[in-house]
Amino acid sequence: MEEERNHTSVAMFVLLGLTDELKLQLFLFPVLLGIYLVTLIWNLGLIILIRMDSHLHTPMYLFLSVLSSIDICYATSISPRMLSDFFREEKVISLVACATQYFVMAWMGLSECYLLTAMAIDRYVAIGSPLQYSSIMTPGLCQKMGVGALGCGFISSLFQTVPSFSLYFCGPNVIQHFFCDVPHILSLSCSNTFSSQMFIFMVAVIVGFGSLLVVLLSYGLIIASILKSSSVKGSAKAFNTCASHLVAVTLFYGTALPVYMQPSSHHSKKQDKVLSVFYVVVIPMLNPLIYSLRNKEIKKALKNVIKRTTHSPP
């Protein structure tokens, strides 16, 4: 520790950004800006629609509005800074700003893990116990589950952020990424990072794999319930209610887990950046599209809102 303190402490980091190729930057900027704007519009629109239509005041759509709120915050924690960095020669960020960026991103990402688990449980109750569904999934319970997902995500993010950014930084300060991601931050520390890596690994296993295990278990029980059903039409309808959630789960875990569960020595920087863009920037845009494009109730609610708006007296 004494040797560490003989060095100058690093208070600023430099982000490399997505790419340093000018032509690629000119192509990526409008594309990523468009994705971010669509993310804001679709998610905010979905939240407003669910609030305005009383027919959508059900557990599934309550969870969906919370998911949209998470996706807005998730994308906003990264995209504005990433987009502004296209115009900066020196992409400098302070240690505090870096820690804040990662904390918010991790908070939203981990909250999404918890929320996707809650949504899987909701689908199991809806299909496995349809007659008791309304008495089990009460509005009060659903609100507690939504708040609980955000609260657990907050605590889990603290467990990752505090140990990682409390380390001593004295040497290189260039982050080989377009945002402050913990694996890249740890590689710059002059301290022993073993305890921080253990905290990150524990959170990844407990929250990441733990929530995924509950989701898979829920769908195992859902499939068992569908197979017991004598109605082919009823089984098809039950499966359709789960299809959107399954796609969202597959996209989220399929891109996030490879980044954080692989050893750092096996990481390809380009592969990391591509996967990171997908789960931080693209997925928040895709989620509302996945849940709404083939959803008859949302389409009907949208038509009703448009009718009320166009036929309302001036």
C-alpha positions in Angstrom: 0.0 0.0 0.0 2.9 2.4 0.8 4.3 1.8 -2.7 0.9 2.5 -4.2 0.6 5.9 -2.4 4.0 7.0 -3.8 2.3 7.2 -7.2 0.0 10.0 -8.3 -3.7 9.1 -7.9 -5.7 9.1 -11.1 -8.8 11.2 -11.0 -9.7 11.3 -14.7 -10.1 8.6 -17.3 -10.1 8.6 -21.1 -12.7 6.7 -23.1 -11.6 5.3 -26.4 -15.1 5.4 -27.8 -16.8 3.0 -30.3 -14.3 3.6 -33.1 -11.7 6.1 -34.2 -12.4 5.7 -38.0 -14.0 8.9 -39.3 -16.2 7.2 -42.0 -17.5 4.7 -39.5 -18.3 7.5 -37.0 -20.2 9.4 -39.7 -22.3 6.3 -40.3 -22.8 5.2 -36.7 -23.8 8.6 -35.2 -27.1 9.1 -37.1 -27.9 5.4 -36.7 -27.3 5.3 -32.9 -29.1 8.7 -32.5 -32.1 7.3 -34.4 -32.1 4.2 -32.2 -31.9 6.3 -29.0 -34.8 8.6 -30.1 -36.9 5.6 -31.1 -36.2 4.1 -27.7 -37.4 7.2 -25.9 -40.5 7.6 -28.1 -41.6 3.9 -28.1 -41.0 3.3 -24.4 -42.5 6.6 -23.3 -45.5 6.1 -25.6 -46.1 2.6 -24.2 -46.0 4.0 -20.6 -48.6 6.7 -21.5 -50.8 4.3 -23.4 -50.9 1.8 -20.5 -51.7 4.7 -18.1 -54.5 6.0 -20.4 -56.3 2.8 -21.1 -58.0 1.1 -18.2 -58.2 -2.2 -20.0 -54.4 -2.4 -19.8 -54.3 -1.9 -16.0 -53.4 -5.6 -15.4 -50.3 -7.2 -13.9 -48.6 -7.9 -17.2 -48.9 -4.3 -18.5 -47.9 -2.9 -15.1 -44.7 -4.9 -15.4 -44.3 -3.8 -19.0 -44.6 -0.1 -18.0 -41.9 -0.6 -15.4 -39.7 -2.4 -18.0 -40.2 0.6 -20.3 -39.1 3.0 -17.5 -36.0 0.9 -16.9 -35.2 0.8 -20.6 -35.4 4.6 -20.9 -33.0 5.1 -17.9 -30.8 2.2 -19.1 -30.3 3.7 -22.6 -30.0 7.3 -21.2 -27.2 6.2 -18.8 -25.0 5.5 -21.9 -26.3 6.8 -25.2 -26.1 10.7 -24.6 -22.5 10.4 -23.5 -21.6 8.0 -26.2 -23.2 10.2 -28.9 -21.5 13.4 -27.6 -18.1 11.6 -27.6 -18.3 11.4 -31.4 -17.5 15.1 -31.5 -14.8 15.1 -28.9 -11.1 14.6 -29.6 -10.4 13.8 -25.9 -13.1 11.7 -24.4 -12.2 12.5 -20.8 -14.5 11.5 -17.9 -13.9 12.0 -14.1 -13.7 9.1 -11.7 -17.0 10.2 -10.0 -18.8 10.6 -13.3 -17.5 7.2 -14.4 -18.7 5.5 -11.2 -22.1 7.2 -11.5 -22.5 6.1 -15.1 -21.7 2.5 -14.3 -23.9 2.5 -11.2 -26.9 3.7 -13.1 -26.3 1.3 -15.9 -25.8 -1.6 -13.6 -28.8 -0.6 -11.5 -31.1 -0.6 -14.5 -29.5 -3.8 -16.0 -29.8 -5.8 -12.8 -33.3 -4.4 -12.1 -34.3 -5.8 -15.6 -33.0 -9.2 -14.5 -35.3 -9.1 -11.5 -38.2 -7.8 -13.5 -38.0 -10.4 -16.2 -38.1 -13.0 -13.4 -41.2 -11.4 -12.0 -42.8 -11.3 -15.4 -42.0 -15.0 -15.9 -43.7 -15.8 -12.5 -46.7 -13.7 -13.6 -47.1 -15.7 -16.8 -46.8 -19.0 -14.9 -49.6 -18.0 -12.5 -51.8 -16.8 -15.4 -51.4 -20.1 -17.3 -51.1 -22.5 -14.4 -53.8 -21.1 -12.1 -56.1 -19.0 -14.4 -59.0 -19.1 -12.0 -57.0 -17.8 -9.0 -54.9 -15.4 -11.1 -56.7 -12.2 -10.1 -56.7 -13.1 -6.4 -53.0 -14.0 -6.4 -51.6 -11.3 -8.7 -53.3 -8.4 -6.9 -52.4 -4.8 -7.9 -50.7 -4.3 -4.5 -48.5 -7.4 -5.0 -47.6 -6.4 -8.5 -46.5 -2.9 -7.3 -44.4 -4.5 -4.6 -42.8 -6.8 -7.1 -42.0 -3.8 -9.4 -40.6 -1.7 -6.6 -38.8 -4.8 -5.3 -37.1 -5.3 -8.7 -35.8 -1.7 -8.7 -34.8 -1.9 -5.0 -32.9 -5.2 -5.4 -31.2 -3.8 -8.6 -30.1 -0.7 -6.6 -28.5 -2.8 -3.8 -26.9 -5.3 -6.3 -25.4 -2.3 -8.2 -24.0 -0.9 -5.0 -22.3 -4.2 -4.3 -20.6 -4.0 -7.7 -19.8 -0.3 -7.9 -18.5 0.6 -4.5 -15.7 -2.1 -4.3 -14.7 -1.5 -7.9 -14.4 2.3 -7.7 -12.9 2.4 -4.2 -9.7 0.8 -5.7 -6.5 2.9 -6.1 -5.8 4.1 -9.7 -2.2 5.3 -10.3 -1.1 4.3 -13.8 -2.8 4.0 -17.2 -6.1 5.8 -17.4 -7.4 4.8 -20.9 -10.6 2.7 -20.8 -10.7 0.5 -23.9 -14.5 1.0 -24.3 -17.2 3.6 -25.0 -18.5 3.6 -21.5 -17.2 2.9 -17.9 -17.6 -0.8 -17.7 -16.2 -2.5 -14.6 -14.0 -5.2 -16.2 -12.1 -2.4 -18.1 -11.9 -0.3 -14.9 -10.4 -3.1 -12.8 -7.7 -3.7 -15.4 -6.5 -0.1 -14.7 -6.2 -0.4 -10.9 -2.9 -0.5 -9.0 -4.6 -2.3 -6.1 -5.3 -6.0 -5.7 -8.6 -6.5 -7.5 -9.4 -10.0 -6.2 -12.1 -8.9 -3.7 -13.8 -6.6 -6.3 -13.8 -9.4 -8.9 -15.3 -11.7 -6.4 -18.1 -9.2 -5.6 -18.8 -8.9 -9.4 -18.8 -12.6 -9.9 -21.1 -13.2 -6.9 -23.6 -10.7 -8.2 -23.4 -12.1 -11.7 -24.0 -15.6 -10.5 -26.7 -14.8 -7.9 -28.6 -12.2 -10.0 -27.7 -13.2 -13.5 -27.9 -17.0 -13.3 -30.2 -17.0 -10.4 -32.9 -15.0 -12.2 -32.3 -17.0 -15.4 -32.8 -20.2 -13.5 -36.1 -19.0 -12.0 -37.2 -17.9 -15.5 -36.4 -21.3 -17.0 -38.1 -23.1 -14.1 -41.2 -21.0 -14.6 -41.3 -21.8 -18.3 -40.8 -25.5 -17.5 -43.9 -25.4 -15.3 -45.7 -23.4 -18.0 -44.9 -26.0 -20.7 -46.1 -28.7 -18.3 -49.4 -26.8 -17.7 -49.9 -26.3 -21.5 -49.3 -30.0 -22.2 -51.9 -30.9 -19.6 -54.4 -28.7 -21.3 -57.0 -30.5 -23.5 -57.7 -27.4 -25.7 -55.3 -26.9 -28.6 -56.6 -23.4 -29.1 -56.2 -22.6 -25.4 -52.6 -24.0 -25.5 -51.7 -21.9 -28.6 -53.2 -18.8 -26.9 -51.3 -19.5 -23.7 -48.0 -19.9 -25.6 -48.5 -16.7 -27.5 -48.8 -14.7 -24.3 -45.3 -16.0 -23.4 -43.6 -15.6 -26.8 -42.7 -11.9 -26.5 -41.3 -12.5 -23.0 -39.2 -15.4 -24.2 -37.7 -13.3 -27.0 -36.9 -10.5 -24.6 -35.3 -12.9 -22.1 -33.2 -14.6 -24.9 -31.9 -11.3 -26.3 -31.1 -9.8 -22.9 -29.3 -12.8 -21.3 -27.8 -14.0 -24.6 -25.9 -10.7 -25.1 -25.2 -9.7 -21.5 -23.9 -12.9 -19.9 -21.2 -13.6 -22.5 -19.6 -10.2 -21.8 -19.5 -10.6 -18.0 -19.1 -14.3 -17.5 -16.1 -14.8 -19.8 -12.6 -14.4 -18.4 -11.1 -11.1 -19.4 -8.3 -12.8 -21.2 -10.8 -14.3 -23.6 -12.4 -11.0 -24.4 -12.2 -9.6 -27.9 -12.5 -5.8 -27.7 -14.5 -5.6 -30.9 -16.8 -8.4 -29.8 -17.3 -6.7 -26.4 -18.2 -3.4 -28.0 -20.7 -5.1 -30.5 -22.4 -7.0 -27.7 -22.4 -4.0 -25.4 -24.0 -1.8 -28.1 -26.6 -4.5 -28.5 -27.6 -5.0 -24.9 -27.2 -1.3 -23.8 -28.5 0.5 -26.9 -30.5 -1.8 -29.2 -32.4 -4.0 -26.7 -34.1 -1.0 -24.9 -35.4 -0.1 -28.3 -36.5 -3.6 -29.2 -38.3 -4.4 -26.0 -41.4 -2.2 -26.6 -41.5 -3.4 -30.2 -41.4 -7.0 -29.2 -44.2 -6.6 -26.7 -46.5 -4.4 -28.7 -46.2 -5.2 -32.5 -48.2 -8.5 -32.2 -50.2 -7.6 -29.2 -53.9 -7.1 -30.0 -54.7 -5.5 -26.7 -52.1 -2.8 -27.2 -53.2 -2.2 -30.8 -56.8 -1.9 -29.7 -55.9 0.5 -26.9 -53.9 2.6 -29.4 -56.9 2.8 -31.7 -59.2 3.8 -28.8 -56.8 6.6 -27.7 -56.5 7.9 -31.3 -60.3 7.8 -31.7 -60.8 9.7 -28.4 -58.1 12.3 -29.4 -59.5 12.9 -33.0 -63.1 13.0 -31.9 -62.7 15.1 -28.8 -64.3 18.5 -29.0 -62.0 21.5 -29.6 
